[in-house]
Amino acid sequence: MGMAAVHFGQTDVSVDMVVSGAVKARSLTETKIAGIRAVTGRLRILALNAMIEANQAGDHGRGFAVVAQEVRAISAEVEALSGDFSTELIREIARLEETARRMATAAQGRRLIDLALNAVELIDRNLYERSCDVRWWATDSAMIDALARPGSETAAFAAHRLGVILDAYTVYLDLWLCDPSGQIVASGRPGRFPVAGQSAAGRPWFTAARALADGNDYAVADISAEPLLGGAHVATYAAGVREGGDPRGRLIGILGIQFDWAPQARAIVEGVRLTEDERARSRVLLVDADRRVIAASDGQGVLRDRIDLPAGQEAGSLFAPDGTLVAFHHTPGYETYRGLGWYGVIQQRP
């Protein structure tokens, strides 16, 4: 990805040089043509004065009159040629300038598409690890015991174990162990989030996890504000806890892990490789499958705004009515993580 970004940056510089050269050529052409017209104007005045003098000289000035008339005709031809040359050359220079500007716009569009892809790829690589975490921790013996042998002692040990995991993995807000009805049996941060005894049964991730075929699968919900975590924005991954830790064993509960979305996503969108000039007039976004903004480099409109993108198009760039260049790329997924249909999007003002 880095190589492509550098390549497009170099292309932009060379195209800018072409545009600058075309502008200078047009200015130089106009200056030189103006100089030619000034000279031909002086020639016409001299020819006119010569004809007047020749007429006053009578028969002795007839030969000089012929020469003056010829000079006048030649100056008229030169002016006509310079006019045609000016019109044609300036038209061709304008075409070159427009072509170069289109090339610059296309190159910048490709570069921003590449950066948008880079953003959504980075977050999906991160979330791929979350899908692995939840399936691994769902086989922990402390989780299995707390659900197979319900009681305060097994629940306390499961909470302790979840706390140990949280100490090692700082990207999570909390980890919830739920029984089959959705009641939270144990959590990793009971002091900060006293969620034990609360129900997660209505959460989309819980419903999806209960329907999983075996322990090799996982469920994930769209980014949401979680009331039991103080309204924090989370990406929740869930997997079934199964009897005996056997992937095909009977489902005895659900483990849900609450990924601390806001700071992780902000690091992605703020870390996109833009120049200082671009950064001041650009907005980097992550957008979900419903085109809802789930992360923004300016922090505005998260979980509220929606972005209008062409349906069925994997990647592209377009201009908004106000002249803003919008580049986007759909997630390609990462390894076994197919992604959730998200997009990386960059909006860049002129």
Secondary structure, 3 states (H helix, E strand, C coil): CHHHHHHHHHHHHHHHHHHHHHHHHHHHHHHHHHHHHHHHHHHHHHHHHHHHHHHHCHHHHHHHHHHHHHHHHHHHHHHHHHHHHHHHHHHHHHHHHHHHHHHHHHHHHHHHHHHHHHHHHHHHHHHHHHHHHHHHHCCCHHHHHHHHCCCHHHHHHHHHHHHHHHHHCCCEEEEEEECCCCEEEEECCCCCCCCCCCECCCCHHHHHHHCCCCCCCCEECCCEEEHHHCCEEEEEEEEEEEHHHCCCCCEEEEEEEEEEHHHHHHHHHHCCCCCHHHHHCEEEEEECCCCEEEEECCCCCCCCCECCCCCCCCEEEEECCCCCEEEEEECCCECCECCCCCEEEEEECC
